[in-house]
Amino acid sequence: MALPRIEHLGIAVRNLEEANALFEKLFGHPPYKTETVEREGVSTSFFRLGESKVELLEATREQSPIAQFIEKRGEGLHHVAFAVDDIRAEMARLRLAGFRLLHEEPVPGADGKIICFLHPKSTNGILVELCQDAEPA
């Protein structure tokens, strides 16, 4: 099995439009994609940086995970996402290794991915996301 690689870093922001302008200045180019994931209550934008990406996340409702994160910790690094070749096999392997998964099955995520999060209590306080390209419909 191929080793996972960092797919993206997720950064929680209060205002996506302002954050896009800031990161566009920082990286020298605009995001390549913006989208809303209603199920998660989040609007996102993605900046490509070589083989990795930065995802900016803004809450679209008060009780979303991003809104709760910002209320507790403020803006900043929210999660580290790792690309995997077979998310179901990785989930099974990690579950057997004692990690706590936040999903029983992969769920649809942003940027054409299926995802699963690992609980930070089982990963030294870091929210870890596994992601795989979604299978074409």
C-alpha positions as CSV (number, residue, x, y, z in Angstrom):
1,M,0.0,0.0,0.0
2,A,1.3,3.5,-0.9
3,L,2.2,5.8,2.0
4,P,-0.3,8.6,2.7
5,R,0.7,12.1,1.7
6,I,-0.5,15.4,3.0
7,E,-3.4,16.3,0.7
8,H,-4.3,19.6,2.3
9,L,-4.2,21.7,5.5
10,G,-7.6,22.9,6.6
11,I,-7.7,26.4,8.1
12,A,-10.8,27.7,9.9
13,V,-11.6,31.4,9.1
14,R,-14.3,33.8,10.2
15,N,-14.8,35.4,6.8
16,L,-13.9,33.4,3.6
17,E,-13.9,36.4,1.3
18,E,-11.4,38.3,3.5
19,A,-9.3,35.2,4.0
20,N,-9.3,34.5,0.2
21,A,-7.9,38.0,-0.4
22,L,-5.2,37.5,2.2
23,F,-4.1,34.1,1.0
24,E,-4.3,35.2,-2.6
25,K,-1.7,37.9,-1.7
26,L,0.4,35.4,0.3
27,F,0.4,32.7,-2.5
28,G,0.3,35.0,-5.5
29,H,-2.7,33.4,-7.1
30,P,-6.5,33.0,-6.4
31,P,-8.2,29.9,-5.1
32,Y,-8.9,27.4,-7.9
33,K,-12.2,26.3,-6.4
34,T,-14.8,27.4,-3.9
35,E,-17.8,25.4,-2.8
36,T,-20.3,24.9,0.0
37,V,-20.8,21.6,1.8
38,E,-24.3,21.9,3.2
39,R,-24.1,18.7,5.2
40,E,-21.1,20.1,7.2
41,G,-22.4,23.7,7.3
42,V,-19.2,25.1,5.6
43,S,-18.1,27.1,2.7
44,T,-14.6,26.3,1.4
45,S,-12.0,27.5,-1.0
46,F,-8.9,25.7,-2.1
47,F,-5.4,27.0,-3.0
48,R,-3.0,24.6,-4.8
49,L,0.6,24.6,-3.6
50,G,2.6,22.1,-5.5
51,E,1.3,18.7,-4.7
52,S,-0.6,19.9,-1.6
53,K,-3.4,22.3,-1.0
54,V,-4.7,24.7,1.6
55,E,-8.4,24.6,2.3
56,L,-10.0,27.7,3.9
57,L,-13.2,26.9,5.9
58,E,-16.0,29.3,6.9
59,A,-19.0,28.2,8.9
60,T,-22.4,28.7,7.2
61,R,-24.4,28.1,10.4
62,E,-23.8,28.7,14.1
63,Q,-23.8,25.1,15.2
64,S,-21.4,23.8,12.5
65,P,-18.1,22.1,13.5
66,I,-16.2,25.1,12.1
67,A,-18.3,27.6,14.1
68,Q,-17.7,25.6,17.2
69,F,-14.0,25.3,16.5
70,I,-13.6,29.1,16.0
71,E,-15.7,29.8,19.2
72,K,-13.3,27.6,21.3
73,R,-10.0,28.2,19.6
74,G,-10.3,31.1,17.2
75,E,-9.2,31.1,13.6
76,G,-6.3,28.8,12.6
77,L,-5.2,25.3,11.7
78,H,-8.3,23.1,11.9
79,H,-7.1,19.8,10.4
80,V,-4.4,17.9,8.4
81,A,-5.8,15.8,5.6
82,F,-3.9,12.8,4.2
83,A,-4.6,11.3,0.8
84,V,-5.0,7.5,0.8
85,D,-5.5,5.0,-2.0
86,D,-8.1,2.9,-0.2
87,I,-10.0,4.8,2.5
88,R,-12.0,1.8,3.6
89,A,-8.9,-0.3,4.1
90,E,-7.2,2.6,5.9
91,M,-10.2,3.1,8.2
92,A,-10.2,-0.6,9.1
93,R,-6.5,-0.7,9.7
94,L,-6.6,2.4,11.9
95,R,-9.7,1.2,13.8
96,L,-7.9,-2.1,14.6
97,A,-4.8,-0.1,15.7
98,G,-7.0,1.7,18.3
99,F,-7.8,5.0,16.6
100,R,-11.2,6.5,17.2
101,L,-12.9,7.3,13.9
102,L,-15.7,9.9,13.6
103,H,-17.4,8.1,10.8
104,E,-18.3,4.4,10.3
105,E,-18.2,4.8,6.5
106,P,-16.6,7.5,4.3
107,V,-18.8,10.5,3.7
108,P,-18.8,13.0,0.8
109,G,-16.4,15.9,1.3
110,A,-15.3,19.0,-0.6
111,D,-13.2,19.0,-3.8
112,G,-14.5,15.7,-5.1
113,K,-13.4,13.5,-2.2
114,I,-14.8,11.0,0.2
115,I,-13.5,11.5,3.7
116,C,-13.3,10.2,7.3
117,F,-12.1,12.1,10.3
118,L,-10.1,10.6,13.2
119,H,-11.0,12.0,16.7
120,P,-8.2,14.3,18.0
121,K,-8.3,12.4,21.4
122,S,-6.7,9.5,19.6
123,T,-4.2,11.5,17.5
124,N,-2.4,13.7,20.0
125,G,-4.9,16.5,19.8
126,I,-4.8,16.8,15.9
127,L,-7.9,16.4,13.9
128,V,-6.8,14.1,11.1
129,E,-8.8,13.7,7.8
130,L,-8.4,10.8,5.5
131,C,-9.4,11.5,1.9
132,Q,-9.7,9.7,-1.4
133,D,-10.9,10.8,-4.8
134,A,-14.7,10.0,-5.0
135,E,-15.6,7.3,-7.5
136,P,-17.3,8.7,-10.6
137,A,-21.0,8.5,-10.5
